[in-house]
Amino acid sequence: MQQEFKVQGMTCGHCVKAVTQAVQLLDNASAVSVELESGKVVINSDLPRERLVEAIREEGYTVVT
């Protein structure tokens, strides 16, 4: 299932990597696409949205709801 998020606080490639790895630690089969400039994160995963948001927030980023 494709889920889209608006994430604030990402400024560089390290941020992209941190968000991608946080999601993939929860669901190794997930596909993650990050658009750094817009803050758009698209995740293809069957995990509940709340778990994905929590993983991103734990990395220090703000998920806009």
Secondary structure as UniProt FT lines:
FT   STRAND          2..8
FT   HELIX           13..26
FT   TURN            28..29
FT   STRAND          31..35
FT   TURN            36..39
FT   STRAND          40..44
FT   HELIX           49..58
FT   TURN            59..60
FT   STRAND          62..64
//
